[in-house]
Amino acid sequence: MKGIRRLAKDLDISIGTVSRALNGKPDVNEQTRQRVLEAATAMGYVPNQAGRALRKGSTGVVGFMMQTGSQITGEGDVFFMSVFDGVQTVCARHQLDLVVLLCSSEEDPDAYLQRVVARGFADALIISATKRHDHRIEFLSQRKIPFIALGRSLTDVGHPWLDLDFEGMAQTAVDRLVARGHRRIGAFAPNDDTNLGYVFIDSYRDALKRHGIPFDPDLIFRTNPNDRGGHEMGERIAAMPADHRPTGFILTNEMLTVGLYRGLYDCGIRPGADFAIIGRHSTNAQYLNPKLTCFYLSLRELGIQLAESLLATMPAYAEQYPLGVVRKVLPLELIEGDSDSPALL
């Protein structure tokens, strides 16, 4: 309390007002809140988290669970860092801290989540890589822990979620490739039961049917979503008979693109000339030659929406974020490049 008392004395306001401003309470005038936060920063004041948690019955921590490991992310993941930035932007408004919970690819995600919850060091959770049937959703709902899912699932407890428009991506990409003369269009799907794979492939099949193109399971390529997986896909495509291999390809994962380009080049197939590719935008893919035709979404904005939608479910913040239970599919913007060339006749 010494730091709070000193702040109150220096600013000539009550100890209670200082405390509420530091804890992000909504009943504090915004100008006063900024005065308190600026003074606290200048003084080097940091709240004692343990004591704060005991007094409030909360930890001031939001946990973001993601899976990691060489088979999942390869040498690094450019997707989540931007999402984290958006989430922390919102958390910082309320003196909350984002903690990233890394579940190894060798550990069961359900068991990992149960251990996290048992330790009780997060007030709310964001889960990602949702499965077709995801036990984590039922587990969190039964324990009445505020959470939001990045991704849909058939497991539905009325919880909030945000997801990317994989249906729209499939429809738009197939339409674009068919308009360029492609009839054999390949697609990536995850190795596991991640729900986005089902959502995307179902929409991909519907788009092919709309154009009178039969679905060919041999044109669905499953691999690990990293650069090595992309390179292996390129080799597998090149090894197919020329009259059976795809002439165009759709990627839902941004980590695969660089590897696929290199794998095709190594086998004498030129992306953008001999083979058409439509993928996802990433900081790495934007430097590819030819320029990738890709789908773009601001990942920082995605993180901001995730955090605000999560806080909307928490009584302490619901008044500031009157969003209700958010269940939203976020559209992606198509950025035209040179990688989806017309089919060679």
C-alpha positions in Angstrom: 0.0 0.0 0.0 3.0 2.4 0.4 3.2 3.0 -3.3 -0.6 3.7 -3.6 -0.5 6.1 -0.6 2.3 8.0 -2.1 0.6 8.2 -5.5 -2.6 9.4 -3.8 -0.8 12.1 -1.8 1.2 13.3 -4.9 -1.9 13.5 -7.1 -4.2 14.8 -4.3 -6.8 12.1 -4.9 -8.1 9.3 -2.7 -6.3 6.0 -2.2 -9.5 4.2 -3.4 -9.5 6.2 -6.6 -5.8 5.3 -7.2 -6.4 1.7 -6.5 -9.4 1.5 -8.9 -7.5 3.3 -11.6 -4.6 0.9 -11.3 -7.0 -2.1 -11.5 -8.8 -0.9 -14.6 -12.1 -0.3 -12.9 -14.7 1.4 -15.2 -15.9 3.9 -12.6 -12.8 6.0 -12.8 -12.7 9.1 -15.1 -10.4 8.4 -18.0 -8.4 11.6 -17.5 -7.8 10.6 -13.8 -6.9 7.1 -14.9 -4.2 8.4 -17.2 -2.8 10.8 -14.5 -2.5 7.8 -12.2 -0.9 5.5 -14.7 1.6 8.1 -15.8 2.5 8.9 -12.2 2.9 5.2 -11.4 5.2 4.7 -14.4 7.3 7.8 -13.5 7.6 6.4 -9.9 8.4 2.9 -11.1 5.4 1.5 -9.1 4.4 -2.1 -9.9 1.5 -3.7 -8.0 2.3 -6.7 -5.9 0.6 -9.4 -8.0 0.3 -12.0 -5.2 -1.3 -9.5 -2.8 -3.5 -8.1 -5.6 -4.7 -11.6 -6.5 -5.6 -12.4 -2.8 -7.5 -9.1 -2.4 -9.4 -9.3 -5.7 -9.8 -13.1 -5.9 -8.2 -12.9 -9.4 -4.8 -13.1 -10.9 -4.9 -10.3 -13.6 -3.6 -12.9 -16.1 -5.1 -14.0 -19.4 -3.7 -17.2 -20.8 -3.4 -18.0 -24.5 -3.0 -21.7 -25.1 -1.2 -22.8 -28.4 0.5 -26.0 -29.5 4.1 -25.9 -30.5 6.8 -28.2 -31.7 8.9 -28.8 -34.9 6.1 -30.8 -36.6 3.6 -28.0 -36.0 5.4 -24.7 -36.5 8.8 -25.7 -38.0 11.4 -23.1 -37.2 9.0 -20.4 -36.1 5.4 -19.2 -36.3 4.7 -15.8 -37.7 1.0 -16.0 -37.2 0.7 -15.9 -33.4 3.2 -13.2 -32.6 1.0 -10.6 -34.4 -2.1 -12.0 -32.7 -0.4 -11.8 -29.3 0.3 -8.1 -29.9 -3.3 -7.4 -30.5 -4.4 -9.3 -27.4 -1.9 -7.6 -25.2 -3.0 -4.2 -26.6 -6.4 -4.8 -25.0 -5.0 -6.4 -21.9 -2.8 -3.4 -21.2 -5.9 -1.1 -21.1 -6.9 -2.9 -17.9 -3.5 -3.8 -16.3 -3.9 -7.4 -17.4 -1.0 -9.5 -18.4 -1.0 -12.0 -21.3 0.7 -15.3 -20.6 1.3 -17.7 -23.6 0.8 -21.3 -22.6 2.9 -23.5 -24.9 1.6 -27.1 -25.2 4.2 -29.4 -26.7 3.3 -31.4 -29.7 4.2 -34.5 -27.6 1.7 -33.7 -24.9 -2.1 -34.2 -24.9 -3.8 -30.8 -25.1 -6.6 -31.9 -22.8 -4.2 -33.0 -20.1 -2.2 -29.8 -20.5 -5.3 -27.6 -20.1 -6.4 -29.5 -17.0 -3.1 -28.9 -15.4 -3.2 -25.2 -16.3 -6.7 -24.9 -14.8 -5.8 -26.8 -11.7 -3.0 -24.3 -10.9 -5.4 -21.4 -11.2 -3.0 -18.8 -12.4 -5.2 -17.3 -15.2 -8.6 -15.6 -14.9 -9.6 -16.4 -18.5 -8.3 -18.4 -21.4 -8.0 -18.2 -25.2 -7.7 -21.6 -26.8 -6.6 -22.2 -30.4 -6.3 -25.1 -32.9 -9.8 -26.2 -32.2 -10.6 -29.8 -33.1 -13.6 -31.2 -34.8 -14.7 -32.5 -31.4 -12.9 -30.6 -28.7 -13.0 -31.8 -25.1 -11.3 -28.6 -23.9 -14.5 -26.6 -24.7 -16.7 -28.8 -22.5 -14.1 -28.8 -19.7 -13.8 -25.0 -19.5 -17.6 -24.6 -19.7 -18.2 -27.1 -16.9 -15.8 -25.2 -14.7 -17.3 -21.9 -15.6 -14.0 -20.4 -16.6 -14.3 -17.5 -19.1 -12.8 -18.4 -22.4 -12.9 -17.8 -26.1 -11.9 -20.2 -29.0 -9.9 -19.2 -32.0 -11.7 -21.5 -34.3 -15.0 -23.2 -34.5 -15.9 -26.8 -33.4 -18.8 -29.2 -33.5 -18.5 -29.1 -29.7 -20.8 -26.2 -28.9 -21.6 -25.0 -25.4 -22.8 -21.6 -26.5 -19.3 -20.2 -26.0 -17.7 -17.3 -27.9 -15.4 -17.9 -30.8 -13.8 -16.2 -33.8 -12.7 -18.0 -36.9 -11.3 -17.1 -40.3 -13.6 -17.4 -43.4 -12.2 -20.7 -44.7 -15.4 -21.3 -46.7 -15.1 -18.0 -48.5 -11.4 -18.7 -49.1 -12.1 -22.0 -50.8 -15.0 -20.6 -52.9 -13.0 -17.6 -54.1 -9.8 -19.5 -54.8 -11.6 -22.3 -56.7 -13.6 -19.7 -58.7 -10.4 -17.8 -59.6 -8.5 -20.9 -60.7 -11.3 -22.3 -62.7 -11.7 -18.9 -64.5 -8.0 -19.3 -65.5 -8.7 -22.7 -67.0 -7.6 -25.0 -64.2 -9.6 -28.2 -63.7 -7.3 -30.2 -61.5 -7.0 -28.1 -58.4 -5.2 -29.4 -55.4 -5.5 -28.3 -51.7 -3.8 -28.7 -48.4 -5.5 -30.2 -45.4 -4.1 -30.8 -41.9 -2.9 -34.2 -40.8 -5.0 -34.2 -37.7 -8.7 -33.4 -36.8 -8.3 -29.7 -36.6 -11.7 -28.3 -37.6 -10.5 -25.8 -40.1 -9.5 -28.7 -42.4 -13.0 -30.1 -42.5 -14.6 -26.6 -43.0 -12.2 -25.8 -45.8 -12.4 -29.2 -47.7 -16.2 -29.3 -47.5 -16.4 -25.8 -49.1 -13.7 -26.8 -51.6 -15.8 -29.8 -52.7 -18.9 -27.6 -53.0 -17.1 -25.1 -55.2 -15.8 -27.9 -57.5 -19.3 -29.3 -57.8 -20.7 -25.9 -58.7 -18.3 -25.9 -61.6 -19.0 -29.5 -62.6 -15.6 -30.7 -61.5 -15.6 -34.1 -59.8 -13.8 -34.3 -56.4 -10.6 -36.3 -56.5 -9.2 -37.4 -53.1 -5.7 -37.7 -54.6 -5.6 -34.0 -54.9 -5.9 -33.4 -51.2 -2.4 -33.2 -49.7 -2.0 -33.8 -46.0 1.2 -32.8 -44.2 2.6 -30.9 -41.2 1.9 -27.2 -41.5 5.4 -26.0 -41.8 8.0 -25.2 -44.4 9.3 -28.7 -44.5 5.8 -30.0 -45.1 5.4 -27.5 -48.0 8.7 -28.8 -49.5 7.5 -32.4 -49.3 4.2 -31.5 -51.0 6.2 -30.0 -53.8 8.1 -33.2 -54.2 5.0 -35.3 -54.1 3.3 -33.1 -56.7 6.3 -33.4 -59.0 6.4 -37.2 -58.7 2.8 -37.6 -59.9 2.1 -38.4 -63.6 1.9 -35.2 -65.6 -1.7 -35.9 -66.6 -2.8 -36.5 -63.0 -1.0 -33.9 -61.0 -2.8 -30.7 -60.1 -2.1 -27.6 -62.2 -3.3 -25.2 -59.4 -3.1 -25.4 -55.6 -4.8 -23.7 -52.6 -3.0 -23.3 -49.3 -4.8 -22.4 -46.0 -1.6 -22.3 -44.0 0.9 -19.5 -44.4 3.9 -21.6 -43.1 3.7 -24.0 -46.1 4.1 -21.5 -48.9 7.9 -20.9 -48.9 8.5 -24.7 -48.7 6.1 -25.4 -51.5 7.8 -22.8 -53.8 11.2 -24.3 -53.1 10.0 -27.9 -53.5 8.5 -27.2 -56.9 11.6 -25.2 -58.1 13.9 -28.0 -57.0 11.9 -30.4 -59.1 11.9 -28.2 -62.2 8.3 -26.8 -61.8 8.0 -23.0 -61.8 5.4 -21.5 -59.5 3.4 -18.9 -61.4 4.4 -20.3 -64.8 4.0 -24.1 -64.7 1.9 -24.2 -61.6 -0.6 -21.9 -60.0 -0.6 -21.2 -56.2 -3.1 -19.3 -54.0 -2.1 -19.0 -50.4 -2.2 -17.0 -47.2 -0.4 -13.8 -46.6 2.6 -13.8 -44.3 5.7 -11.6 -43.6 7.8 -14.3 -45.3 5.5 -15.1 -48.3 5.4 -11.4 -49.4 9.0 -11.7 -50.6 8.4 -14.7 -52.8 9.0 -14.5 -56.6 6.6 -14.5 -58.3 4.5 -12.5 -56.0 2.0 -14.7 -54.2 -1.7 -14.3 -54.8 -3.0 -14.5 -51.2 -5.7 -13.9 -48.7 -5.0 -11.3 -46.1 -6.3 -10.6 -42.6 -4.8 -8.2 -40.0 -3.6 -10.5 -37.3 -3.2 -7.7 -34.8 -6.8 -6.8 -35.4 -7.8 -10.4 -34.9 -6.0 -10.4 -31.6 -7.8 -7.2 -30.5 -11.2 -8.7 -31.4 -10.3 -11.9 -29.5 -9.4 -10.0 -26.4 -12.4 -7.7 -26.5 -14.7 -10.6 -27.1 -13.2 -12.5 -24.2 -13.5 -9.5 -21.8 -17.2 -9.2 -22.8 -17.8 -12.5 -21.1 -16.2 -11.4 -17.8 -18.4 -9.5 -15.3 -15.7 -7.1 -14.4 -15.4 -5.9 -18.0 -18.7 -6.7 -19.6 -20.0 -3.1 -19.2 -17.1 -1.7 -21.2 -17.5 -4.4 -23.9 -21.2 -4.9 -24.3 -20.7 -7.4 -27.2 -22.6 -10.3 -25.8 -21.4 -13.8 -26.8 -19.3 -13.2 -30.0 -19.5 -15.9 -32.6 -18.0 -14.4 -35.8 -16.4 -15.6 -39.0 -13.9 -13.0 -40.2 -13.6 -12.3 -44.0 -10.2 -12.3 -45.7 -9.2 -9.9 -48.4 -7.8 -11.4 -51.7 -4.5 -9.7 -52.7 -3.7 -10.4 -56.4 -0.2 -11.5 -57.3 1.4 -13.4 -60.1 1.5 -16.9 -58.7 -1.9 -18.1 -60.0 -1.1 -18.2 -63.7 -3.5 -19.5 -66.3 -3.4 -23.3 -66.9 -1.0 -24.5 -69.6 -3.0 -26.0 -72.5 
